[in-house]
Amino acid sequence: MKRKILILVMMFFWAGCASVPEGAGVKENAVFYPSPPEQPRIQFLCSISGEQDLGKRQSALRRFLVGDVQYKTLGKPYDIAASKGKIYILDRAYRKIVIVDLGKKEFSFLKDEGAGRLVNPSGIWVSEDGFKYVADMQRLQVVVFDGNNAFSRTYGSGDMFKRPVDVAVSGNRVYVVDIKQNALLILDKTTGDLVKTVGEEGEFFKPSHVTVGPSGNIFVTDAFNFRVRRLAPDGTPIDDIGYHGDQMGGFARPKGVALDREGRLYAVDAAFENVQIFNDQDELLLFFGGAGNKPGNMYLPAGIAVDYQNVDFFSKFADPDFQVEYLIYVANTYGEKKINVYGFGHWVGEEAPGKE
């Protein structure tokens, strides 16, 4: 199995942050994964740390009347989700959900007031109908906001949760990982009733993140077992991805997970400061990111999201010969570059960048 993984990785190797040599149609200093002369599949596009990174500018008249106004910035982003025209960032420094409006090029907070007030949020999921589900570790609930960002309802009553850290939704099921219970809790979306608890037999050790793939399967970051566990929609375990180790395909500090429409798994590792991509056969395809201060590098990354809806907002950052199919966002807990934006796609030029 390890030999098979190595062969697959060598097809893309190296996936480090290398500048592309200048050539016809290639933007100077563009960062691709894998590096030239291999055919690129991912390009680092930009980072978002504040409103100025969206291109927001103050008018000369406003500066004349009121002086310089401080741009809003991100503090400590931990989790991330997206909908058409918006990015939602769970920021642990503010203990709020920051809404990035790509059209207006501005930041705002989700107004979590009254019964919807967030205390110590940890994970966010945005469903196709625009509802936001937020796991709150201190409220011991999942707090829900509707498509207009108004408080809708909560999940979790009594002693159902001990420390809910992340949430995902699919069909009529709400999936919540509880790091203190070492469990995945499956709830009925309509009634809020607990349908099933997975973990009572010791299946998990500090589960931290959860997502749902296009087939309905659940993927849970089993952090202290150094793996991502795949489960059927009813919670039945299917298999495990990764292992404890510093070799390709291994994990040291696994964090956020996301799936694309082809069923490829994107798994963040905060220790290696990269993202590994696995196919639906659990084979490692590629990794990107890495530690450092160069474009595309990461600093204690945590959350990750795949976004098909907002490609147009970032296409201007892509190389003219690279066709972006969808976006990948990675939240860096620390460092100057808070949200890294990558484009997954394919090379449409005559030759791969860097080839003679």
Order of alpha helices (4+ residues) and beta strands (2+ residues): alpha-beta-beta-beta-alpha-beta-beta-beta-beta-beta-beta-beta-beta-beta-beta-beta-beta-beta-beta-beta-beta-beta-beta-beta-beta-beta-alpha-beta-beta
